[in-house]
Amino acid sequence: MRTPRLLAVLAALALTMGLPPTANAAATPTNGGFEADGGTANPTGWTTGGTASASFTEAGGRSGSYRLSHYSASAYEVETRQTLTGVSNGWHTLRVWVRSGGTSHIALRDCGGAEQRASLPISAGALWIELVVSAQVTTGRCTIALVSKGKAGTWANFDDVRFTAERTSLAIRGGDVSSLKKGEDHGAVYRTASGTAQDPLAILKANGANYIRLKVWVNPADGYNDKDDVLAVARRVKALGLKLLVDFHYSDTWADPGKQYKPAAWASYDFARLSKAVYDHTYDVLNALKAQGTTADMVQVGNETNSGMLWPEGSIDHWDQLARLLTSGANAVKAVSSSTRVALHVANGARGADVRWWFDNAVSRGVPFDVIALSYYGYWHGTLGELQQTLFDVTARYGKDVLVAETAYPFTMADADFEPNAFNDPSLLVPGYPATSEGQLANFRDVLGVVQAVPRGLGVVYWEPTWTAVPGNGWDPANPNSGDGWDNQALFDWSGKALPAITAFNR
């Protein structure tokens, strides 16, 4: 077997003999696991720039015995880099496992285009996180850079550096705009970052979004988010060339881990009729979408069903019945369109044991599905390291793709109306991500990055980017005087102008 160190020696020998380096040898990072030297200030194959004393190898690798560390007792800026030559032109991806108590990023530069980088989440926890970044090589060479900028006493660890001929990207970069039509009907106006009034769906698309999520209620009091409303918005979505994710709540109002109330019209049904109602309602909405030429690309059978759905019959206290309800919905999806993907959705996406318990129950009962959908809100659900750990675990355990179907972060802790914000406790803000437009951008960017590194990570959907505070567009469909509790987490400010975080879709 040719080890990385041996490959480096062979490449150097070829150069001294006047021979061109082989692509395979030169395109493989030398000493990518930092094992060659047993701990040294200058790891073989790598060059240090900046505060040279802040870069060294030491015991404690993610795999093997050693890792690269960046650390200094005083403020520092340092990078450890390696230039690969003989690289075949085309897309290549850098993968590095990282953890940090400061500010770090990985980068590909001098590949023939602009530098491409991925930042380590500011508050990742103590877990190792895999970062990925792709660049198109056009010059036959590319430089790998591992970079840290730290205050005194901050640190970063790097290990298992890989460089492969592939391109990573997120298939789904979406937004849930379920409140949009009601907001527009009550006067909401949306503007680009430069201040030009425009269709908000077009603004999202121009910034890289490619999927739109819409929830479905059975018979809501205000008439929004029912079948007709979803059909109307779906026509706009598809006209723009965007894909459609339909989210069935199986309720007349909000369904989530704390409430899964049956629609009023279904309240007296026995279980057999309830199961049929799930099938019929799902089929009816999806078939109507198909008939108008806006077939759903993905469908959630239930929303944040940690505690089940259609209580009490479909609660997790009655898992066999819950499985039958989920299966009824999934079967209806496939009856309308066999190519539409079925997702099952739970919250608390960083809590791996809870996610595994729920899906173990579903799988053991034969519930059919294609995608694992999770909600992740960093101020409620755990660290980004824990989220990525969960994503790696469930994709391997169940052999399914995974989607973060909901995430969001505040750009302010202030309130645009009289309705208390859903997230209003500054003590729960994720360390390193202030409630500012810059903090919101960094958080959304880092959630996207964490998912992108997972081989079966489909993407991320931002929850309610267009829900700005407009009188009449409140939380409660039965109360027209209710307000908006999400105005501090939208991707448009209180004047309707796009915020910087909207650009994160352009990964």
MOCOR-V483590 format. One record per helix or strand. SS is the DSSP state (@ for helix, = for strand). FROM is the first residue (numbers start at 1). TO is the last residue. If there is no record, write none. Layout:
SS:FROM:TO  SS:FROM:TO
This chain:
@:4:16  @:23:26  =:47:50  @:52:54  =:55:59  =:66:71  =:76:85  =:90:100  =:103:109  =:116:119  =:129:137  =:141:150  =:155:164  =:172:176  @:180:185  =:191:191  =:197:197  @:200:206  =:211:216  @:227:239  =:243:248  =:256:256  =:259:259  @:264:266  @:271:291  =:298:301  =:308:308  =:315:315  @:316:336  =:341:346  @:352:364  =:371:375  @:378:381  @:384:398  =:401:407  @:426:428  @:437:452  =:457:463  =:492:492  =:497:498  @:500:505
